Amino acid sequence: MLNLELSGIFGLHYIFAENFKPFQFITYMFFHAGFGHLLGNMFALFIFGPMLERFWGARRFFLFYMITGVGAGILYGMVSFVEMHQLESAAKQYIENPGYEAFNAFIRDNANYAYQQWYDFIDAYGDNQENQSYVNESIERVREVVRFQGNIPMIGASGAIFGILFAFGFLFPNTELFLLFPPIPIKAKYLVTFYGLYELYAVIQRTPGDNVAHWAHLGGMLIAFILLKIWQDNRRTFY
């Protein structure tokens, strides 16, 4: 109602971004990109969460949810750090040696989304490659890409949800689930394996324009596996 940019405040930013705050490792889980995003995550929590809560109890379930969510955020932050370092290095290299072909390569490799938006400038730059004003503007646009990429927040409970999904498949592997699309029965262990392999494929493929934080999904599953192994080895503690 107040038209506040809450995702910019509470979403998880790159650790050296001007908008980064440590509390975002927690708050990012409670903000979503829209009703569909929220509905998808909460529907998964509604389906898989209750059985885990009955098995563990409310306290351990809550701890599991929070730890996997924060852990997914930390892993995503580590990956973002590496990716931003690579982007900043590429930008620095271009600023030191600007040129039309180098600009094209930088946009193609780091900001495909900008091609359509900047088509007129790119076309004009190609016709005026020796014009210093175009060179200077290209440098500013490269810096703009770095600023833009560094301030994209990650939001959503997907890291914790994938942790929940992994735990369900790990603890109840042979439970049969009936999918809506396609309408077939499938055991939990196969469903979890499929999701894990798909997320791994998405990370390797890196489809341009894909705004899904696949590393956070994998991070949630990894933290879930570590927690489950720890709790499995320490069966004297029940709460």
C-alpha positions in Angstrom: 0.0 0.0 0.0 2.9 2.3 0.7 4.7 1.3 -2.5 7.9 0.5 -0.6 10.7 -1.4 -2.3 10.8 -4.0 0.4 12.7 -6.6 -1.6 15.5 -4.1 -2.0 15.8 -3.7 1.8 15.2 -7.3 2.9 16.3 -9.3 -0.1 19.8 -10.9 0.0 22.4 -8.8 -1.9 25.9 -9.5 -3.0 28.0 -9.1 0.2 29.9 -6.0 -1.1 26.9 -4.4 -2.6 25.9 -1.0 -1.2 22.5 -2.4 -0.1 23.9 -5.5 1.7 23.0 -6.0 5.3 23.8 -9.1 7.4 20.1 -9.6 8.5 19.3 -10.2 4.8 20.5 -13.8 5.2 17.3 -14.4 7.2 14.8 -11.9 5.9 15.2 -12.9 2.2 13.3 -16.1 2.9 10.1 -14.2 3.8 9.8 -12.1 0.6 8.7 -13.3 -2.8 8.6 -12.0 -6.4 4.9 -12.3 -6.7 1.8 -14.3 -5.7 2.8 -17.3 -8.0 6.3 -17.5 -6.4 4.8 -17.4 -2.9 2.1 -19.9 -3.7 4.5 -22.4 -5.2 6.8 -22.3 -2.2 4.1 -22.4 0.4 2.2 -25.2 -1.4 5.4 -27.3 -1.3 5.8 -26.5 2.4 2.1 -27.4 3.0 2.5 -30.8 1.2 5.9 -31.9 2.6 6.2 -30.0 5.9 3.6 -31.6 8.1 5.0 -35.1 7.9 8.4 -33.9 8.9 7.1 -31.8 11.7 5.2 -34.8 13.1 8.4 -36.9 12.8 10.8 -34.3 14.4 8.5 -32.1 16.5 7.9 -28.4 16.0 11.2 -27.2 17.4 13.5 -29.3 15.3 11.4 -28.7 12.2 11.7 -24.9 12.8 15.4 -25.2 13.3 15.8 -27.3 10.1 13.8 -24.8 8.1 15.8 -21.8 9.3 19.2 -23.4 9.1 18.7 -24.7 5.5 17.3 -21.3 4.5 20.2 -19.4 6.0 22.7 -22.0 4.7 21.3 -21.7 1.2 21.7 -17.9 1.4 25.3 -18.2 2.5 26.2 -20.6 -0.4 24.4 -18.3 -2.8 26.4 -15.4 -1.4 29.7 -17.3 -1.9 28.8 -18.0 -5.5 27.7 -14.4 -6.0 31.1 -13.3 -4.6 33.0 -15.4 -7.2 30.7 -14.3 -10.1 30.9 -10.6 -9.2 34.7 -10.8 -8.9 34.8 -12.2 -12.4 32.4 -9.5 -13.6 34.4 -6.7 -12.0 37.6 -8.1 -13.5 36.1 -8.2 -17.0 34.8 -4.7 -16.5 38.2 -3.4 -15.4 39.8 -5.1 -18.4 37.4 -3.3 -20.7 37.8 0.1 -19.1 41.6 -0.2 -19.5 41.2 -1.4 -23.2 37.9 -0.2 -24.6 36.7 -0.9 -28.1 33.6 -1.8 -30.0 34.4 -5.6 -30.3 35.4 -5.8 -26.7 32.2 -4.0 -25.7 30.2 -6.5 -27.7 32.0 -9.4 -26.1 31.4 -8.0 -22.6 27.7 -7.5 -23.1 27.3 -10.9 -24.8 29.1 -12.7 -21.9 27.8 -10.7 -18.9 24.6 -8.8 -19.8 22.7 -10.4 -22.7 19.5 -8.7 -21.4 21.1 -5.3 -22.4 21.4 -6.2 -26.2 17.8 -5.4 -26.9 17.7 -2.3 -24.6 20.9 -0.9 -26.0 20.6 -1.9 -29.6 20.6 1.7 -30.9 23.7 2.6 -29.0 25.5 -0.6 -30.0 24.7 0.1 -33.6 25.8 3.7 -33.4 29.0 2.7 -31.6 29.8 0.3 -34.4 29.6 3.2 -36.9 31.6 5.6 -34.7 34.3 3.4 -33.1 36.8 6.2 -33.0 34.5 8.8 -31.4 35.6 9.3 -27.9 32.1 10.2 -26.6 30.9 6.8 -27.7 33.9 5.1 -26.0 33.2 7.0 -22.8 29.6 6.1 -22.8 30.4 2.4 -23.4 32.7 2.6 -20.3 29.8 4.1 -18.3 27.4 1.4 -19.5 29.9 -1.3 -18.5 30.0 0.2 -15.0 26.2 0.3 -15.0 26.1 -3.5 -15.7 28.4 -4.0 -12.7 26.2 -1.8 -10.4 23.0 -3.5 -11.7 24.3 -7.0 -11.2 25.7 -6.3 -7.8 22.3 -4.9 -6.5 20.0 -7.7 -7.7 18.5 -9.1 -4.5 17.6 -12.8 -4.1 14.3 -13.4 -2.4 12.1 -16.4 -1.7 12.0 -19.4 0.6 13.1 -21.8 -2.1 16.4 -22.7 -0.4 14.6 -23.9 2.7 11.8 -25.5 0.6 14.4 -27.6 -1.3 15.8 -28.6 2.1 12.4 -29.7 3.2 12.0 -31.6 -0.1 15.4 -33.3 0.3 14.6 -34.3 3.9 11.3 -35.8 2.9 12.9 -37.9 0.2 15.8 -38.9 2.6 13.6 -39.9 5.5 10.6 -41.4 3.6 12.2 -42.5 0.3 9.6 -45.0 -0.7 6.6 -42.9 0.0 4.6 -42.7 -3.2 3.5 -39.3 -4.4 0.9 -38.7 -7.1 1.9 -35.9 -9.4 -0.5 -33.5 -11.0 1.6 -33.0 -14.1 2.0 -35.6 -15.4 -0.6 -37.5 -13.4 1.6 -40.5 -12.4 2.7 -42.0 -9.1 6.4 -41.6 -8.2 8.4 -42.5 -5.1 9.8 -39.6 -3.1 13.4 -40.6 -3.6 13.1 -40.4 -7.4 11.3 -37.0 -7.3 14.1 -35.6 -5.1 16.8 -37.0 -7.4 15.1 -35.5 -10.4 14.9 -32.1 -8.8 18.5 -32.2 -7.7 19.7 -33.2 -11.1 17.6 -30.6 -12.8 19.0 -27.8 -10.5 22.6 -29.1 -11.2 21.8 -29.0 -15.0 20.4 -25.5 -14.7 23.6 -24.3 -12.9 25.8 -25.8 -15.6 23.6 -24.6 -18.5 23.2 -21.0 -17.2 20.3 -20.1 -19.6 20.3 -16.3 -20.3 17.5 -14.5 -18.6 17.0 -17.3 -16.0 16.3 -15.4 -12.8 16.0 -18.5 -10.6 18.6 -18.8 -7.9 19.5 -22.5 -8.6 22.6 -22.3 -6.4 20.3 -21.5 -3.4 18.2 -24.5 -4.3 21.3 -26.8 -4.3 22.5 -25.1 -1.2 19.3 -25.9 0.7 19.6 -29.6 -0.4 23.3 -29.7 0.6 22.7 -28.1 4.1 19.7 -30.5 4.5 21.9 -33.5 3.8 24.6 -32.3 6.3 22.0 -31.7 9.0 20.3 -35.0 8.5 23.6 -36.9 8.7 24.5 -35.1 12.0 21.1 -35.8 13.5 21.2 -39.4 12.3 24.5 -39.9 14.1 23.2 -38.3 17.3 20.1 -40.1 18.1 20.3 -39.4 21.9 18.9 -36.0 21.3 15.1 -35.8 20.7 13.0 -32.7 20.9 
